[in-house]
Structures are given as structure tokens and as C-alpha cells.
Amino acid sequence: MIEFIIKSAISMIVLLVVYKLLLEKEKMHRFNRAYLLASLIFSVCVPFISIPSFVSYSNSINTLPQITLNEITITRGSTGFDMQFWLILTYIIITSLLTIRFLKNILSFVFKIKNNKKIKYKTALLVLVPHNALPHTFLNYIFISEDDHNKNAIEKDLYTHELAHVNQMHTMDILLIELFKTVFWFNPVLYFYKKSIQLNHEFLADDAVINNNKNATGYQNLLLKMASGSHTVALASNINFSITKKRFVMMTKTTPRFLAISKQLLVVPVMAGLFLISCAENEVKPEPETNSAKEIPNVIEEGSVKPEVSAPEADEVLNPAGLTKQPEYPGGMLEFYNYINKNFTIPDVKENKILKIYISFVIEKDGSMSSIKVLRDPGYGAGEEAVRVLKSVPEKWIPGEMDGKTVRSSYTLPITINIGD
């Protein structure tokens, strides 16, 4: 969960900075809309994608390549009270409250639609509310004051503006970002995304009005007049949102096509870089002990294509991937991992650290474990503790076989120790 929060937050921040620096000030609002929505979806999805990377080493000693078992992660238990429980409980409570608020806002629109007069207007439905309200949009409904409508006090440009919100389905963007805020409320970057999305909506709606009436100055004066009594409605597209210099400048701005395309293309390497950095798994790259003169044998992923193996010599140590029957631990590998997890004593380290150990061992013909060696030791006594635990494993393995004959086989085991509060 921590990894997801960090990766998604970094991705959102980087992509939002790119938007602010390169895209927001340019008149390419449809591309910007797609970019903002894609940035959100990309940032939430990318932490769940992984691209395995692997590094193999040259073999300088007389042993065959070894196979790498699944990684074991050992976490120091909490003391005093279960922090994880309270964090999960807090998340559930806050998310539930925000979900209720989200649904309440939607139901408020449903209630107004159901209980007020509706009039067909082009591609939308006008909902006449009994109180004073500036025009605002939800889905294909435009909410306006019934009194203003009856007096014909609503300018045609305001209808054009709200119809742009309806026709371009801006409400769907708002619902998406509100849903993200409900689930990922702990990420403050989402609030900046909502502001950028809403402002871009206003750019799009303003464009629709200007293209229709060809009078930017008159429309700006109308917006200033309407903004004097402004208010906003949750989940709605509001005519009065962000009446700022940015919006007024954008109405008369032009962006050269070459500049627009150039900036759009710059987005591609940014997203590609974030994808590769976020998705790439850590390389399995064991290192030898500082006091050892031997190099580390080749490492081969479990489940890879079996290499051709000739008839084994009596004491030859073989790669399990090439055996006709691989070694088995009584109770399965999960039982083997559980034993290590329960019996491993976490080093007394005062700070949060992630320690990674690589250790090798040989499964003998009688199923016993021998030649237990540390290939990579992060210090703090972790390597010695790993050797101790493996030597204390009570059960013997069911040895591997090659063409019906029991053989010796070797493994490399990575152990990750996550030391945190």
C-alpha cells in the first residue's frame, strides 16, 4: 500500500507539473482535458503493473547456475498497539463519510430534477428551481432560476455556455475526480487536479460561446456581471468558476499549431519514463561477501526453460530447473517460508531500513541442507542470522531426481527485511 501511495503520488505530481509548465497556458483545451484525465488514470494504474528485469553473471567456478526462490519479506512486528489496524480503521471511516457526502450531493440533484419543472432546450433539459441561482449543469440538466427564466433575464450566451458543458459531458470528468478524491482522499494532489479540470472546462465552454457570438469583449463583461453574485454547487459546472485573468486572457489567445504539436509530443517521453521507472522491478543482483574471492554463480528465474543436462556425476550439484523431479519441502514452499519468517530474529536497528540478504544452499541426496553461504550481507548481523535459521530447519527436503536417480541441487534464496516503526 505504501508503495502504491508513493508511486501514484509521484506520477500525479510530475504529470501535473508538466501540465502547469507546458500545457495549461496554451489554447489546446481538448488535448488538455484528455491529458488530465489520462494522467489520473495512468497514475492510479501504473503501480499495479510490473516489468521484471533480470541480470545474470558470468560463471567462474565449477558449479551450474542456481535457481532463485520467491523472495521472503520479514517485517518487524509493532509494539504497544496495532498501528496497521488503526490506520485501516481510520481510512474506512473517512472513506465512508466521504462516500456518503458524494452520494448525498448526487441525490440532491436527483431530488431537484424530480421535484421541479423541466423544459426541453436543444440537447438539454432546463430545470427551473424556485430560488435565485446562477445557471449550473449536471449531466444533461441545466439548473436555472424559474423567476429569471420567466422574466427572460438569462442571456443567450449563458445558455450557450451551459450547453457546452452538457454536450461535452463535463459532469463525467467531475464525477471521476470526485470518486478519486473519495477513495484516495489522503492524496492532496487530487484537489489541484480538480481545479485544473474545472478551469479547463470553463476554457472549453468559453470557446463555444466565443465561436458562436464572435464577441469576446461583450462576453467578458457578462461574466464579470454574473460573478458579482457568484456561488458554486458541488459536482456541477458553474458559470462563475474561477473568473480570473487566466480565463479572460485565454479567450483571445492563439497557439500556433507547430507549438501545440511540439508540446503535446513532449508528453510522450515523460509518461514513458514514469512508466518504466514505476513498473520496473528491482534487479536480482546478488553480490559476493567482501571476504570471499569467489564470484556469484549465474542466477536463473524459476520456471524458465530447462537447460540440457548430461548424466550427472556422483557429487555434481545440479540446477533444479533441469531436473526431471525438483526438490520439495515437506508441506510446500509456503511452510518453508513461514518457518524462516517465524524464527528469524530482526536485527536491532534504530532507523527504518530495508535490508536484503542473498543466501545459497545445497539440497543433498538425503534431503538435508548443506553448504549454506551468504552471497550478499547488508550487515547488522543479518547474514549470520539467515545462516542460523537455515541451519535450524528441522525438516529434510525430498531431494530432486534426474532420470530416476537422486541428485544434489542448489538454490539461491533472497530475504528482504523491512524494518519500520
C-alpha positions in Angstrom: 0.0 0.0 0.0 2.8 2.4 0.9 4.5 1.6 -2.4 1.2 2.4 -4.3 0.7 5.7 -2.5 4.3 6.8 -3.2 4.3 5.7 -6.9 0.9 7.2 -7.7 1.6 10.4 -5.9 4.9 10.9 -7.6 3.3 10.2 -11.0 0.5 12.6 -10.4 2.8 15.4 -9.2 5.2 15.0 -12.2 2.3 15.0 -14.7 0.6 17.9 -13.1 3.8 19.9 -13.1 4.2 19.1 -16.8 0.7 20.3 -17.4 1.2 23.6 -15.5 4.5 24.3 -17.2 3.8 23.2 -20.8 0.1 22.8 -21.5 -2.2 24.9 -19.3 -1.3 28.3 -20.9 -1.8 27.0 -24.4 -5.1 27.0 -26.3 -5.4 23.3 -26.9 -8.2 22.6 -24.4 -9.4 19.3 -25.8 -6.0 17.8 -25.6 -5.5 19.2 -22.1 -8.8 17.6 -21.0 -7.7 14.2 -22.3 -4.2 14.7 -20.7 -5.6 15.5 -17.2 -8.0 12.5 -17.2 -5.3 10.2 -18.6 -2.8 11.4 -16.0 -5.2 10.4 -13.2 -6.0 7.0 -14.6 -2.3 6.4 -15.5 -1.1 7.3 -12.0 -3.6 5.0 -10.3 -3.0 2.1 -12.6 0.8 2.2 -13.2 1.8 1.0 -9.6 0.0 -2.3 -10.3 2.0 -3.0 -13.5 5.4 -4.6 -13.2 8.1 -5.2 -15.8 10.6 -7.8 -14.5 14.2 -7.1 -15.1 17.0 -9.6 -14.6 20.8 -9.6 -14.6 22.9 -12.7 -14.9 26.6 -13.0 -14.1 29.4 -14.9 -15.7 30.3 -18.2 -14.0 33.9 -18.6 -13.0 33.6 -21.6 -10.7 32.7 -25.3 -11.4 29.0 -25.1 -10.4 25.9 -25.0 -12.6 23.6 -21.9 -12.5 21.3 -21.7 -9.5 17.6 -21.1 -9.3 16.1 -18.2 -7.3 13.3 -18.9 -5.0 10.4 -16.5 -4.3 11.5 -13.6 -2.2 10.8 -13.6 1.6 9.9 -10.4 3.3 10.2 -10.2 7.0 8.6 -7.2 8.9 9.3 -6.3 12.4 6.1 -6.6 14.4 4.5 -3.5 16.0 4.6 -2.9 19.7 2.0 -1.4 22.1 -0.9 -1.5 19.7 -1.6 -2.5 16.1 -0.8 0.6 14.1 -1.9 -1.1 10.8 -5.4 -1.9 12.3 -6.0 1.7 13.4 -4.7 3.1 10.0 -7.1 0.8 8.2 -10.0 1.7 10.5 -9.3 5.4 10.1 -9.2 5.0 6.3 -12.5 3.1 6.3 -14.3 5.7 8.5 -13.1 8.7 6.4 -13.8 7.0 3.1 -17.3 6.0 4.3 -18.1 9.6 5.3 -16.8 11.0 2.0 -18.8 8.3 0.1 -21.9 9.4 2.0 -21.3 13.0 1.1 -20.6 12.1 -2.5 -23.9 10.2 -2.7 -25.7 12.9 -0.9 -24.6 15.5 -3.5 -25.8 13.3 -6.3 -29.1 12.7 -4.6 -29.6 16.4 -4.2 -29.5 16.8 -7.9 -31.9 13.8 -8.4 -34.3 15.5 -5.9 -34.2 18.8 -7.7 -34.7 17.2 -11.1 -37.7 15.1 -9.8 -39.4 18.0 -7.9 -39.1 20.9 -10.3 -40.5 21.8 -13.6 -38.4 20.7 -16.6 -38.3 22.3 -20.1 -36.7 20.8 -23.2 -33.9 23.1 -24.6 -32.0 21.8 -27.6 -29.8 18.9 -26.3 -30.5 19.6 -22.6 -33.3 19.9 -20.1 -33.8 23.1 -18.2 -34.7 22.5 -14.5 -36.5 25.6 -13.1 -35.6 26.0 -9.4 -37.7 28.2 -7.2 -34.8 30.1 -5.7 -32.2 32.5 -7.1 -29.4 30.6 -8.7 -26.8 31.1 -11.3 -27.0 28.6 -14.2 -25.2 25.4 -13.4 -25.1 22.0 -15.1 -25.3 18.4 -14.0 -25.2 15.7 -16.8 -27.7 16.9 -19.4 -29.6 19.1 -16.9 -29.2 22.9 -16.7 -30.5 24.4 -13.4 -31.7 28.0 -13.6 -33.9 30.3 -11.6 -37.5 29.9 -12.5 -38.1 33.6 -11.9 -35.2 34.6 -14.2 -36.4 32.3 -16.9 -40.0 33.7 -16.8 -38.6 37.2 -17.0 -36.3 36.3 -19.9 -33.4 37.7 -17.7 -30.9 35.0 -18.7 -28.6 36.0 -21.5 -28.4 33.7 -24.6 -24.6 33.4 -24.1 -25.2 31.8 -20.7 -27.3 29.1 -22.3 -24.6 28.5 -24.9 -22.0 28.2 -22.1 -24.1 25.7 -20.2 -24.9 23.7 -23.3 -21.2 23.3 -24.0 -20.9 21.7 -20.5 -23.8 19.4 -21.4 -22.7 18.5 -24.9 -19.1 17.8 -23.9 -20.2 15.8 -20.9 -18.0 17.7 -18.4 -20.0 16.3 -15.5 -18.4 12.9 -16.1 -15.0 14.4 -15.5 -16.1 15.9 -12.2 -17.7 12.7 -11.1 -14.5 10.8 -11.9 -12.3 13.2 -9.9 -14.7 13.3 -7.0 -14.7 9.5 -7.0 -10.9 9.5 -6.9 -11.0 12.1 -4.0 -13.4 9.8 -2.1 -11.1 6.8 -2.4 -7.7 8.5 -2.3 -8.6 11.4 -0.1 -5.2 11.3 1.5 -3.6 12.5 -1.7 -3.7 16.3 -1.7 -2.6 16.4 -5.4 -6.1 15.4 -6.4 -7.5 18.7 -5.2 -5.2 20.5 -7.6 -6.3 18.2 -10.4 -9.9 19.1 -9.8 -9.2 22.8 -10.1 -7.2 22.3 -13.3 -10.0 20.1 -14.8 -12.7 22.6 -13.9 -10.8 25.6 -15.2 -10.2 23.7 -18.5 -13.9 23.0 -18.6 -14.5 26.8 -18.5 -12.0 27.3 -21.2 -13.9 24.9 -23.4 -17.3 26.4 -22.6 -15.9 29.9 -23.2 -14.6 28.8 -26.6 -18.1 27.6 -27.5 -19.6 31.0 -26.7 -16.9 33.0 -28.5 -17.2 30.8 -31.6 -21.0 31.3 -31.5 -21.2 35.1 -30.9 -17.8 36.3 -32.1 -17.8 39.0 -29.3 -15.2 38.2 -26.7 -15.4 41.6 -25.0 -19.2 41.5 -24.6 -19.0 38.0 -23.1 -16.3 39.0 -20.7 -18.4 41.9 -19.4 -21.3 39.5 -18.9 -19.2 37.1 -16.9 -18.0 40.0 -14.7 -21.6 41.0 -14.1 -22.6 37.4 -13.2 -19.6 36.8 -11.0 -20.6 39.6 -8.6 -23.2 37.3 -7.0 -21.3 34.1 -7.5 -21.7 30.8 -5.7 -20.7 27.2 -6.5 -22.6 24.0 -6.5 -20.9 20.7 -5.6 -20.4 18.3 -8.7 -21.9 21.0 -11.0 -20.3 23.0 -13.8 -20.7 26.6 -12.6 -20.8 29.7 -14.8 -18.9 31.7 -12.2 -16.0 29.3 -11.6 -12.6 30.9 -11.5 -13.3 34.3 -13.1 -9.6 35.2 -13.3 -7.2 36.8 -15.6 -6.2 33.4 -16.9 -9.7 32.8 -18.2 -10.1 36.2 -19.8 -6.6 36.0 -21.4 -7.4 32.6 -22.8 -10.4 33.9 -24.7 -8.3 35.9 -27.1 -5.2 33.8 -27.1 -4.0 31.7 -30.1 -1.4 28.9 -30.0 0.5 28.1 -33.2 -0.2 24.6 -34.5 3.6 23.7 -34.5 4.0 24.8 -30.9 0.9 22.9 -29.8 2.1 19.7 -31.5 5.6 20.1 -30.1 4.4 20.4 -26.6 2.0 17.5 -27.0 4.8 15.3 -28.2 6.9 16.2 -25.2 4.3 14.4 -23.0 5.1 11.0 -24.6 8.7 10.6 -23.2 7.6 11.9 -19.8 4.8 9.3 -19.5 7.1 6.6 -20.9 9.8 7.4 -18.4 7.3 7.3 -15.5 6.0 4.0 -16.8 9.4 2.4 -16.9 10.6 3.8 -13.6 7.4 2.8 -11.8 6.9 -0.6 -13.4 10.5 -1.9 -13.4 11.1 -4.4 -10.7 14.4 -4.3 -8.8 17.0 -6.4 -10.5 18.1 -9.5 -8.7 21.8 -8.8 -8.4 23.5 -10.7 -5.7 26.9 -9.5 -4.5 29.7 -11.6 -3.0 30.8 -11.3 0.6 33.6 -8.9 1.0 35.9 -11.6 2.3 35.1 -14.1 -0.4 37.2 -14.5 -3.5 34.6 -16.4 -5.4 32.2 -14.8 -7.8 28.5 -15.5 -7.7 27.1 -18.2 -9.9 24.6 -17.5 -12.6 21.0 -16.9 -11.4 18.1 -18.3 -13.4 14.5 -17.4 -12.9 12.2 -20.1 -11.5 10.1 -21.6 -14.2 12.5 -20.7 -17.1 13.3 -23.1 -19.9 15.1 -26.1 -18.7 18.7 -26.4 -19.9 20.1 -29.5 -21.4 21.8 -31.5 -18.6 24.0 -34.5 -19.3 24.2 -37.5 -17.0 25.2 -36.2 -13.5 28.4 -37.3 -11.8 28.2 -38.7 -8.3 28.8 -35.5 -6.4 27.8 -32.9 -9.0 25.5 -30.1 -7.9 22.8 -29.6 -10.4 20.4 -26.7 -11.3 16.9 -27.8 -10.2 15.3 -26.3 -13.3 16.9 -29.1 -15.4 15.9 -32.0 -13.2 13.1 -34.4 -14.1 11.8 -34.1 -10.5 12.5 -31.0 -8.5 13.2 -31.0 -4.7 10.2 -30.5 -2.5 9.9 -29.2 1.1 7.5 -31.1 3.3 4.3 -29.1 3.5 5.3 -27.0 0.5 7.3 -23.9 0.0 4.9 -21.7 2.0 5.7 -23.8 5.0 9.4 -23.3 4.4 8.9 -19.5 4.1 6.7 -19.5 7.2 9.4 -21.2 9.3 12.0 -18.7 8.3 9.7 -15.8 9.0 8.8 -17.0 12.4 12.3 -17.9 13.5 14.2 -15.0 12.1 15.3 -12.5 14.7 15.1 -9.0 13.3 18.3 -7.0 13.8 18.2 -4.2 16.4 18.3 -1.3 14.0 17.1 2.1 15.4 16.1 3.5 12.0 13.7 2.4 9.2 15.6 0.3 6.7 15.1 -2.3 4.1 17.9 -5.0 4.3 18.3 -7.6 1.5 20.2 -10.8 2.0 21.2 -13.4 -0.6 22.0 -16.8 0.7 22.8 -20.1 -1.1 22.4 -23.7 0.0 22.6 -27.2 -1.4 20.0 -29.9 -1.0 21.8 -33.2 -0.6 20.7 -36.6 -1.8 19.3 -37.4 1.7 17.3 -34.1 1.7 19.5 -32.3 4.2 20.7 -28.7 3.6 24.4 -28.1 3.3 26.9 -25.5 2.0 24.8 -22.7 3.4 26.6 -19.4 2.4 25.9 -15.7 2.4 26.3 -14.2 -1.0 25.2 -10.7 0.0 25.2 -9.5 3.6 23.8 -6.0 4.4 25.4 -6.1 7.8 23.8 -5.7 11.2 24.3 -9.4 11.8 21.5 -10.2 9.2 23.7 -12.6 7.2 24.7 -14.6 10.3 21.1 -14.8 11.4 20.0 -16.1 8.0 22.6 -18.9 8.2 21.5 -19.8 11.7 17.8 -20.0 10.7 18.5 -22.2 7.6 20.7 -24.5 9.7 17.9 -24.9 12.2 15.3 -26.0 9.6 14.0 -29.2 11.2 12.6 -30.9 8.2 14.6 -32.6 5.4 13.7 -31.9 1.8 12.5 -34.5 -0.6 15.6 -34.5 -2.9 15.5 -33.9 -6.6 15.9 -36.6 -9.2 17.4 -36.8 -12.6 16.3 -39.7 -14.8 15.2 -41.6 -11.7 18.4 -41.0 -9.8 18.6 -38.9 -6.6 20.9 -35.9 -7.1 22.3 -32.8 -5.3 20.8 -29.4 -6.2 21.4 -25.8 -5.3 19.3 -22.8 -4.6 19.8 -19.1 -4.0 17.3 -17.5 -1.6 16.7 -13.7 -1.3 15.4 -12.5 2.0 14.2 -8.9 2.4 13.9 -7.5 6.0 11.6 -4.5 6.2 12.5 -2.7 9.4 9.9 0.0 10.2 8.1 1.6 13.1 
